[in-house]
Amino acid sequence: MKMRRLGKNGPEVGALGLGCMGMSEFYGQGDEAESIATIHRALDLGVTLIDTADMYGVGRNEELVGRAIRDRRDRVFLATKFGNVRGADGSFHGVSGRPDYVRSACEASLKRLGLEVIDLYYQHRVDPTVPIEETVGAMAELVRQGKVRYLGLSEAAAQTIRRAHATHPITALQSEYSLWSRDPEAEILPTVRELGIGFVPYSPLGRGFLTGQFKREEDIPEGDYRRNNPRFQGENFQRNLDLVGQIEAMAEEKGCTAAQLALAWVLAQGEDIVPIPGTKRRKYLEQNLAALNVTLAPDDLARIDRVLPPGAAAGTRYAAPQMQALNR
């Protein structure tokens, strides 16, 4: 496994991490045994960064990850998140960055994970009603107490990142980044690079669309939240499918899959980038990791830029209510 450093002063982790969200919610039915086997296989193949959040499966994902890593804790750099508040029934209750909530959320995550310390603790979404200095101040207190090692933010605006970093060093920013979500290139990536903050792209495969597995809207399983995602609907679906077709053609020329080409492109954007493609199956995990062996020459990258320039994807990243929580 190739290693990369998270930020200027952060830890070294495997160049590809593993996102665990889909093991417990959002992407159809899960299989706990296969999910745990996937985490174990990832660790055996040199993956170190395992990513979860308290909202995934309303805590169930943290419990699953905790069980999976309990007897191999020394091989894991564990990241989890707080901030998206949900009820026991799964209902969404908004975002909270209140210091008292930060403390209680951390305690709850540690208990579900069965851990004494969280390696990387992210604010999942920024709470516009609480100054970022207060939220990060409470997170910094967790570091001083030995409950958290490093701090992160997710989907934060450049100015928010600067204010947070001035309060306590931020090690990583996690935001969506892929061939069809290139928004961070304009302002976010230059900001985190200036500050020495690592960048962790989630959904580097466009929620699976860039793998080429979806040819019709009907291919999306019943109950899968992607059925409500603007990029997977109507005319947007077909326009995005046409773009993926061009990526598939390029991948065939390179002797790899469309997913491997898409991941290789994200990896090629900088040594400070550690993508966390999510999967709940060993087969796809192994295919994703093979992207580390795909080399893209400058001509390849230029060609990909022509096919999928910033803004090429049809439709917004999320439905309107979720879009409001981004870049705050």
Salt bridges, closest charged atoms under 4 A:
GLU25 OE1 - ARG86 NH1 2.71
GLU32 OE2 - ARG67 NH2 2.89
GLU34 OE1 - ARG282 NH2 2.65
ASP44 OD1 - ARG75 NH2 2.75
ASP51 OD1 - LYS81 NZ 2.59
GLU62 OE1 - ARG112 NE 2.72
ASP71 OD1 - ARG72 NE 2.83
ASP100 OD1 - ARG98 NE 3.21
GLU107 OE2 - LYS147 NZ 2.28
ASP119 OD2 - ARG73 NH1 2.97
ASP119 OD1 - ARG149 NH1 2.31
GLU133 OE1 - ARG163 NH2 2.85
GLU141 OE1 - ARG144 NH2 2.95
GLU155 OE2 - ARG317 NH1 2.78
GLU176 OE2 - ARG207 NH1 2.88
GLU176 OE1 - ARG317 NH1 2.97
ASP183 OD2 - ARG317 NE 3.78
GLU185 OE2 - ARG182 NE 2.92
GLU194 OE1 - ARG162 NH2 2.76
ASP219 OD1 - ARG216 NH2 3.25
GLU222 OE2 - ARG227 NH2 3.60
ASP224 OD2 - ARG226 NH2 2.65
GLU248 OE2 - LYS215 NZ 2.97
GLU253 OE1 - ARG303 NH1 2.83
GLU271 OE2 - ARG4 NH2 3.39
ASP272 OD2 - ARG193 NE 2.72
GLU286 OE2 - ARG41 NE 2.76
ASP300 OD2 - LYS254 NZ 2.86
ASP305 OD1 - ARG182 NH1 2.77
